[in-house]
Amino acid sequence: MAETPPFEYVTGGDDDVRLRRIGTNGPQAGTIGPRPDHVLFWLSDGRAVVTADTGERWEVEAGRPVMLSAPVAYAFETDATRMTLLHLSPSFLHTVAARADAGTDPWEFVQPVAGDIRLEPLRTLLREVTTQILDPGLPDADRRAVNRRVAKVVLSTFTRSRSDVENRLRRVVRFVHEHAAHDVTVGDIGDAAGLSERGVQDLFRRTLDVTPMQYLREVRLDRVHLELQVRRRGVVTVREVAGRWQFAHLGRFAAAYRRRFGESPNETLARTGGA
């Protein structure tokens, strides 16, 4: 993909799901031909313009995941210096799609617009599992579970689905993101889409492979992490920020935070000048 050698290259995963993190020396331009795997990519900085051989064209800003279909060729230009590529085996996606009754061929991808709420579950998941995918010591059973979650969320994000399911998913995801700081129950989340508790549990399981409360917890952890990183003025404590995002038990919160981000909340606060 690059005209000059990368100065950083980290990879990990298996034949079903493999992640590559790349750092480059400057602007890049070239083509990505048809290849064995589908590729989900996102930029850490800069922008890119991607044009498919079908004539479709996307302007991609940092943080927006874009799905590239294996049989399609693409031309690209980018000024990004850091990007991540997630390779997914078509046969693995097909298997997961068949089990989930996705109702479409998993190579018929659509690109949500940049502000589409459907991208939020994917962004949340990628922040959670990137380190796990790269970990060569991840147990096989855990890797299979991570791979399956990634595949299900990719399919729910980038493939056409029945409009009723898609609309309900958008409504519950938007509700979770807008009310993450509030005392929210499974029933509240279901009410946002006119679903019973059992119905909303099933919706999350089939499309995101997590429970509604697990998804809410991951969103809250992301909000705490962001707030600890940017709150650099005034007196800020971990207890204060955690409480604002409905984490009442500091011990369990700190353990979940370390699993997610690889450091304690106090370490994040100290590293960013807040302590």
KEKE-3310 file (N, C-alpha, C; in steps of 0.2 Angstrom, whole numbers, plus 5000, padded with zeros to 4 digits):
npx = (5004:5010:5022:5034:5044:5036:5038:5033:5027:5015:5008:4995:4984:4974:4970:4957:4954:4964:4975:4983:4994:5000:5013:5018:5029:5024:5013:5004:5000:4991:4986:4974:4972:4961:4960:4963:4957:4943:4945:4944:4947:4954:4959:4971:4975:4975:4968:4959:4956:4946:4943:4933:4933:4921:4917:4912:4916:4924:4927:4937:4939:4949:4947:4935:4928:4931:4925:4933:4929:4934:4934:4935:4944:4953:4958:4968:4972:4981:4985:4988:4998:4997:4988:4976:4973:4961:4960:4948:4943:4934:4927:4926:4918:4906:4902:4899:4889:4879:4875:4870:4859:4860:4855:4860:4873:4890:4899:4893:4895:4890:4893:4891:4887:4898:4893:4884:4875:4876:4890:4895:4894:4903:4915:4917:4918:4931:4940:4940:4944:4956:4969:4968:4967:4980:4987:4998:4997:4984:4972:4965:4951:4947:4951:4943:4931:4932:4934:4922:4913:4919:4916:4902:4898:4904:4897:4884:4886:4890:4883:4868:4852:4836:4825:4817:4824:4837:4833:4828:4840:4848:4840:4841:4855:4858:4851:4858:4870:4867:4861:4871:4876:4866:4855:4852:4841:4839:4826:4823:4831:4826:4813:4816:4816:4804:4803:4802:4810:4816:4816:4825:4836:4838:4840:4852:4861:4860:4865:4876:4882:4883:4877:4864:4867:4881:4886:4882:4891:4903:4903:4902:4914:4923:4919:4923:4937:4940:4937:4946:4957:4956:4953:4962:4963:4959:4953:4952:4946:4947:4936:4926:4924:4921:4909:4901:4898:4891:4897:4898:4905:4920:4931:4928:4925:4938:4945:4939:4942:4956:4957:4952:4959:4973:4979:4978:4964:4970:4983:4981:4976:4986:4996:4991:4992:4983:4984)
npy = (4994:5006:5019:5022:5014:5008:5016:5011:4995:4984:4969:4956:4942:4930:4918:4921:4934:4947:4960:4975:4987:5003:5014:5028:5037:5049:5057:5046:5037:5027:5010:4998:4982:4969:4956:4943:4945:4954:4971:4981:4998:5012:5029:5036:5049:5064:5063:5054:5050:5039:5028:5018:5004:5004:5016:5023:5035:5040:5052:5052:5055:5056:5042:5037:5022:5012:5000:4989:4979:4963:4958:4970:4983:4997:5014:5026:5040:5048:5058:5054:5048:5038:5022:5009:4993:4980:4964:4953:4937:4931:4919:4916:4927:4924:4912:4917:4926:4918:4910:4920:4923:4934:4938:4943:4943:4943:4951:4962:4976:4992:5009:5018:5035:5048:5053:5043:5035:5021:5018:5019:5008:5000:5007:5008:4994:4992:5000:4992:4979:4979:4978:4965:4957:4959:4953:4940:4930:4928:4917:4903:4901:4913:4921:4916:4920:4934:4936:4932:4942:4954:4951:4950:4963:4970:4965:4970:4983:4986:4979:4977:4977:4972:4985:4988:4982:4988:5002:5001:4997:5008:5017:5012:5012:5026:5031:5025:5031:5045:5044:5039:5044:5044:5035:5020:5007:4990:4990:5003:5006:4997:5003:5014:5010:5004:4991:4975:4970:4957:4958:4968:4963:4952:4959:4966:4955:4948:4957:4964:4956:4957:4961:4973:4980:4977:4984:4997:4999:4998:5010:5020:5018:5022:5036:5040:5038:5047:5059:5059:5061:5073:5083:5094:5105:5113:5104:5087:5071:5053:5047:5056:5058:5045:5042:5052:5045:5034:5024:5016:5007:5008:4999:4988:4995:5001:4989:4985:4996:4995:4983:4987:4998:4996:5002:5010:5020:5031:5032:5036:5049:5055:5054:5063:5075:5078:5075)
npz = (5000:5002:4997:5002:5015:5030:5046:5057:5062:5067:5070:5073:5077:5069:5056:5053:5058:5057:5063:5058:5062:5057:5054:5045:5034:5028:5016:5006:4991:4980:4974:4979:4976:4971:4983:4995:5008:5016:5021:5035:5038:5048:5051:5062:5061:5051:5034:5021:5003:4995:4981:4973:4961:4956:4955:4966:4979:4993:5006:5019:5036:5051:5062:5057:5053:5038:5026:5015:5002:4997:4983:4976:4968:4974:4973:4982:4991:5004:5018:5031:5045:5053:5054:5055:5050:5048:5045:5038:5035:5021:5021:5035:5039:5031:5037:5050:5046:5041:5052:5060:5053:5043:5031:5019:5007:5014:5007:5001:5005:5013:5015:5030:5032:5039:5051:5056:5068:5068:5067:5080:5089:5083:5084:5098:5101:5094:5101:5112:5109:5102:5108:5113:5101:5096:5105:5107:5116:5119:5124:5115:5115:5119:5109:5098:5103:5103:5089:5084:5089:5083:5070:5070:5073:5063:5052:5056:5055:5042:5032:5022:5030:5037:5037:5049:5060:5058:5061:5074:5081:5079:5086:5099:5102:5100:5111:5122:5121:5123:5136:5144:5156:5165:5177:5170:5165:5158:5154:5151:5140:5131:5130:5122:5109:5108:5113:5122:5137:5135:5121:5118:5123:5114:5102:5104:5106:5094:5085:5090:5098:5112:5129:5132:5144:5145:5134:5137:5149:5142:5135:5145:5151:5141:5141:5154:5152:5142:5149:5159:5152:5147:5156:5163:5171:5187:5201:5200:5203:5203:5208:5208:5194:5190:5197:5191:5179:5183:5190:5204:5212:5216:5216:5208:5196:5194:5191:5179:5171:5170:5163:5151:5146:5150:5160:5176:5182:5190:5185:5172:5174:5180:5170:5161:5166:5176:5189)
capx = (5000:5014:5027:5040:5043:5033:5042:5030:5022:5013:5002:4993:4978:4974:4968:4950:4954:4971:4975:4989:4994:5005:5015:5021:5033:5021:5008:5004:4995:4992:4980:4973:4969:4957:4964:4960:4953:4940:4949:4942:4953:4953:4965:4972:4976:4975:4962:4960:4951:4946:4939:4932:4933:4914:4916:4911:4921:4923:4932:4938:4943:4952:4942:4930:4930:4928:4926:4935:4927:4939:4934:4935:4950:4952:4963:4968:4977:4981:4991:4989:5004:4996:4982:4975:4969:4958:4958:4943:4942:4927:4924:4924:4912:4901:4900:4895:4883:4874:4873:4866:4854:4860:4850:4864:4880:4894:4904:4889:4895:4888:4897:4887:4890:4903:4890:4879:4875:4878:4897:4897:4896:4910:4921:4917:4921:4938:4944:4940:4947:4962:4975:4967:4969:4987:4991:5000:4996:4977:4969:4962:4944:4945:4952:4937:4925:4933:4934:4915:4911:4921:4912:4895:4897:4906:4891:4878:4887:4891:4878:4861:4848:4829:4825:4815:4830:4842:4830:4828:4847:4850:4837:4844:4862:4858:4848:4863:4876:4864:4859:4876:4877:4860:4854:4848:4840:4837:4819:4824:4834:4820:4808:4818:4814:4797:4805:4802:4817:4818:4817:4831:4842:4839:4843:4859:4864:4860:4868:4882:4885:4884:4870:4863:4871:4888:4887:4882:4897:4909:4902:4904:4922:4926:4918:4928:4944:4941:4937:4952:4963:4956:4952:4968:4962:4955:4954:4948:4947:4944:4930:4921:4923:4918:4903:4897:4896:4887:4901:4897:4909:4927:4936:4926:4927:4946:4947:4936:4946:4963:4956:4950:4964:4979:4982:4973:4962:4974:4988:4978:4975:4993:4999:4988:4993:4977:4985)
capy = (5000:5012:5020:5022:5009:5011:5016:5007:4990:4979:4964:4951:4939:4923:4917:4924:4941:4949:4967:4978:4995:5005:5021:5030:5043:5055:5056:5040:5036:5020:5006:4992:4978:4963:4953:4937:4947:4961:4975:4987:5002:5018:5033:5040:5056:5065:5062:5050:5049:5032:5028:5011:5003:5005:5024:5026:5039:5042:5056:5048:5058:5051:5039:5034:5016:5011:4993:4988:4973:4959:4958:4976:4987:5004:5019:5030:5046:5050:5062:5051:5045:5032:5019:5003:4989:4974:4960:4948:4931:4931:4913:4917:4932:4921:4908:4921:4929:4912:4908:4926:4925:4941:4939:4946:4941:4948:4955:4967:4981:4999:5013:5023:5041:5049:5054:5038:5032:5014:5017:5020:5001:4997:5011:5006:4988:4992:5002:4987:4973:4980:4975:4958:4954:4960:4949:4933:4925:4927:4910:4901:4901:4920:4924:4914:4924:4941:4936:4932:4948:4958:4949:4952:4970:4972:4964:4974:4990:4988:4976:4979:4973:4974:4992:4988:4980:4994:5008:5000:4997:5015:5021:5010:5015:5033:5032:5023:5036:5051:5044:5035:5047:5043:5028:5017:5000:4987:4992:5010:5005:4994:5008:5019:5007:5000:4983:4973:4968:4951:4960:4972:4959:4948:4964:4967:4949:4946:4962:4967:4950:4959:4963:4980:4983:4977:4989:5003:4999:5000:5017:5023:5017:5027:5043:5041:5038:5053:5064:5059:5063:5080:5087:5096:5111:5112:5098:5081:5065:5047:5045:5061:5056:5038:5043:5055:5040:5029:5019:5017:5003:5010:4993:4984:5000:5001:4983:4985:5001:4992:4978:4990:5003:4994:5006:5012:5027:5036:5032:5040:5055:5057:5054:5068:5081:5080:5074)
capz = (5000:5004:4992:5006:5020:5036:5051:5062:5059:5072:5068:5077:5075:5066:5049:5053:5060:5058:5063:5057:5064:5053:5054:5038:5034:5025:5011:5002:4986:4976:4973:4983:4971:4974:4988:4998:5013:5017:5025:5038:5040:5050:5052:5068:5060:5043:5030:5015:4998:4993:4976:4971:4954:4954:4954:4972:4981:5000:5009:5025:5041:5056:5067:5053:5050:5031:5024:5009:5000:4994:4976:4973:4968:4976:4973:4988:4993:5011:5022:5037:5047:5057:5052:5057:5045:5051:5039:5039:5031:5019:5023:5042:5039:5028:5042:5055:5043:5040:5059:5062:5048:5041:5025:5014:5006:5018:5004:4999:5010:5012:5020:5033:5032:5045:5058:5057:5074:5068:5068:5087:5092:5080:5087:5105:5101:5092:5107:5118:5107:5098:5111:5113:5094:5095:5110:5105:5122:5120:5124:5108:5116:5120:5102:5094:5105:5100:5082:5082:5091:5078:5064:5070:5073:5056:5048:5057:5053:5034:5027:5022:5035:5037:5040:5056:5064:5058:5064:5081:5083:5079:5092:5106:5102:5102:5118:5126:5121:5125:5143:5148:5163:5169:5179:5165:5165:5152:5152:5148:5133:5127:5128:5117:5103:5108:5113:5129:5140:5131:5114:5117:5124:5108:5097:5105:5105:5087:5080:5093:5102:5119:5132:5133:5150:5144:5129:5141:5153:5138:5133:5151:5152:5136:5143:5159:5150:5139:5153:5163:5148:5144:5162:5165:5175:5192:5205:5197:5206:5199:5211:5205:5187:5190:5200:5186:5174:5186:5193:5211:5216:5213:5215:5201:5191:5192:5188:5172:5167:5168:5158:5145:5144:5151:5165:5181:5181:5192:5180:5166:5177:5182:5164:5157:5170:5180:5196)
cpx = (5004:5020:5034:5038:5040:5038:5040:5026:5021:5007:5001:4986:4979:4972:4961:4950:4961:4971:4982:4989:5001:5006:5019:5025:5030:5015:5009:4998:4996:4985:4980:4969:4964:4962:4960:4955:4949:4945:4945:4947:4950:4959:4965:4973:4975:4968:4964:4955:4952:4941:4939:4932:4926:4912:4914:4917:4920:4929:4932:4942:4945:4946:4936:4931:4927:4930:4927:4933:4933:4940:4935:4942:4948:4959:4963:4974:4976:4987:4992:4996:5003:4989:4982:4971:4967:4956:4954:4942:4935:4924:4922:4918:4906:4898:4896:4889:4877:4871:4868:4860:4854:4856:4854:4871:4885:4899:4900:4889:4893:4892:4892:4891:4894:4899:4885:4880:4877:4885:4899:4898:4902:4916:4922:4920:4929:4942:4945:4945:4954:4968:4974:4969:4976:4991:4992:4998:4989:4975:4965:4954:4942:4946:4946:4931:4926:4932:4926:4912:4912:4917:4905:4894:4899:4900:4885:4879:4888:4887:4871:4857:4841:4829:4822:4820:4835:4839:4830:4835:4849:4847:4840:4851:4862:4856:4854:4869:4873:4862:4864:4877:4871:4859:4849:4847:4839:4831:4819:4826:4829:4815:4810:4817:4808:4798:4804:4810:4820:4820:4823:4837:4843:4842:4850:4863:4865:4865:4875:4886:4887:4877:4870:4867:4879:4890:4887:4888:4903:4909:4904:4911:4925:4925:4922:4935:4945:4941:4943:4958:4962:4955:4958:4968:4957:4956:4949:4950:4944:4937:4924:4919:4919:4911:4898:4895:4894:4891:4902:4902:4916:4931:4934:4927:4934:4948:4945:4940:4953:4962:4955:4956:4972:4983:4976:4970:4967:4981:4987:4978:4982:4997:4997:4989:4987:4978:4991)
cpy = (5006:5013:5021:5017:5012:5011:5013:5001:4985:4975:4959:4948:4932:4923:4920:4931:4943:4957:4969:4985:4997:5012:5022:5036:5049:5053:5050:5040:5030:5017:5000:4987:4973:4959:4947:4940:4953:4965:4981:4992:5009:5022:5036:5047:5057:5064:5057:5051:5042:5031:5020:5010:5003:5012:5027:5029:5041:5047:5054:5053:5053:5049:5036:5028:5015:5004:4993:4980:4969:4959:4964:4980:4994:5008:5024:5035:5048:5054:5059:5048:5039:5029:5012:4999:4982:4970:4954:4943:4931:4924:4913:4922:4928:4916:4911:4924:4924:4910:4914:4927:4932:4943:4943:4943:4946:4952:4961:4973:4988:5003:5018:5029:5043:5049:5049:5035:5024:5013:5017:5013:4999:5001:5009:4999:4988:4995:4997:4981:4973:4977:4968:4955:4954:4955:4942:4928:4924:4920:4909:4903:4909:4923:4922:4919:4931:4941:4936:4939:4953:4957:4951:4959:4973:4971:4968:4981:4991:4983:4978:4974:4975:4980:4992:4987:4986:5000:5007:5000:5004:5019:5019:5012:5022:5034:5030:5029:5043:5051:5040:5038:5046:5036:5025:5010:4997:4989:4999:5010:5002:4999:5013:5016:5003:4993:4981:4971:4962:4953:4964:4968:4955:4953:4965:4961:4947:4951:4964:4961:4952:4960:4970:4983:4982:4983:4996:5004:5001:5008:5021:5023:5022:5034:5044:5042:5045:5059:5065:5062:5071:5085:5089:5102:5110:5105:5092:5075:5059:5046:5050:5059:5050:5039:5047:5050:5034:5023:5020:5013:5004:5004:4989:4989:5000:4995:4983:4990:4998:4987:4981:4994:5001:4998:5008:5019:5033:5037:5037:5047:5059:5058:5061:5075:5083:5078:5077)
cpz = (5000:4998:4996:5012:5026:5041:5057:5059:5065:5070:5073:5075:5073:5059:5048:5053:5061:5058:5062:5059:5061:5054:5048:5039:5031:5020:5007:4997:4982:4975:4977:4979:4974:4978:4992:5004:5012:5022:5028:5040:5043:5052:5059:5067:5053:5040:5024:5010:4995:4987:4974:4964:4951:4953:4960:4975:4988:5002:5016:5030:5046:5060:5063:5050:5043:5029:5017:5007:4996:4987:4972:4973:4970:4975:4979:4988:5000:5014:5029:5038:5051:5055:5055:5052:5049:5045:5042:5034:5028:5021:5030:5042:5036:5033:5048:5053:5043:5047:5062:5058:5046:5035:5019:5013:5010:5014:5000:5004:5008:5017:5023:5033:5039:5051:5059:5064:5074:5069:5075:5090:5090:5083:5094:5105:5099:5097:5112:5115:5103:5101:5112:5107:5094:5100:5108:5110:5123:5119:5117:5109:5116:5113:5098:5096:5103:5093:5080:5084:5085:5072:5064:5070:5066:5052:5049:5055:5045:5029:5028:5027:5034:5040:5047:5061:5064:5062:5072:5084:5084:5085:5098:5107:5104:5109:5123:5127:5124:5133:5147:5155:5167:5172:5174:5166:5158:5149:5148:5141:5128:5125:5123:5110:5103:5109:5121:5131:5136:5124:5113:5118:5118:5103:5098:5104:5098:5083:5083:5097:5109:5122:5132:5138:5149:5139:5133:5146:5148:5136:5139:5152:5147:5138:5149:5157:5146:5144:5157:5159:5147:5150:5165:5170:5181:5196:5202:5201:5202:5202:5209:5198:5186:5192:5195:5180:5177:5189:5200:5215:5213:5212:5209:5195:5189:5189:5180:5168:5165:5163:5151:5142:5146:5156:5170:5179:5184:5188:5174:5168:5178:5175:5160:5161:5175:5187:5199)
residu = (MET:ALA:GLU:THR:PRO:PRO:PHE:GLU:TYR:VAL:THR:GLY:GLY:ASP:ASP:ASP:VAL:ARG:LEU:ARG:ARG:ILE:GLY:THR:ASN:GLY:PRO:GLN:ALA:GLY:THR:ILE:GLY:PRO:ARG:PRO:ASP:HIS:VAL:LEU:PHE:TRP:LEU:SER:ASP:GLY:ARG:ALA:VAL:VAL:THR:ALA:ASP:THR:GLY:GLU:ARG:TRP:GLU:VAL:GLU:ALA:GLY:ARG:PRO:VAL:MET:LEU:SER:ALA:PRO:VAL:ALA:TYR:ALA:PHE:GLU:THR:ASP:ALA:THR:ARG:MET:THR:LEU:LEU:HIS:LEU:SER:PRO:SER:PHE:LEU:HIS:THR:VAL:ALA:ALA:ARG:ALA:ASP:ALA:GLY:THR:ASP:PRO:TRP:GLU:PHE:VAL:GLN:PRO:VAL:ALA:GLY:ASP:ILE:ARG:LEU:GLU:PRO:LEU:ARG:THR:LEU:LEU:ARG:GLU:VAL:THR:THR:GLN:ILE:LEU:ASP:PRO:GLY:LEU:PRO:ASP:ALA:ASP:ARG:ARG:ALA:VAL:ASN:ARG:ARG:VAL:ALA:LYS:VAL:VAL:LEU:SER:THR:PHE:THR:ARG:SER:ARG:SER:ASP:VAL:GLU:ASN:ARG:LEU:ARG:ARG:VAL:VAL:ARG:PHE:VAL:HIS:GLU:HIS:ALA:ALA:HIS:ASP:VAL:THR:VAL:GLY:ASP:ILE:GLY:ASP:ALA:ALA:GLY:LEU:SER:GLU:ARG:GLY:VAL:GLN:ASP:LEU:PHE:ARG:ARG:THR:LEU:ASP:VAL:THR:PRO:MET:GLN:TYR:LEU:ARG:GLU:VAL:ARG:LEU:ASP:ARG:VAL:HIS:LEU:GLU:LEU:GLN:VAL:ARG:ARG:ARG:GLY:VAL:VAL:THR:VAL:ARG:GLU:VAL:ALA:GLY:ARG:TRP:GLN:PHE:ALA:HIS:LEU:GLY:ARG:PHE:ALA:ALA:ALA:TYR:ARG:ARG:ARG:PHE:GLY:GLU:SER:PRO:ASN:GLU:THR:LEU:ALA:ARG:THR:GLY:GLY:ALA)
# end
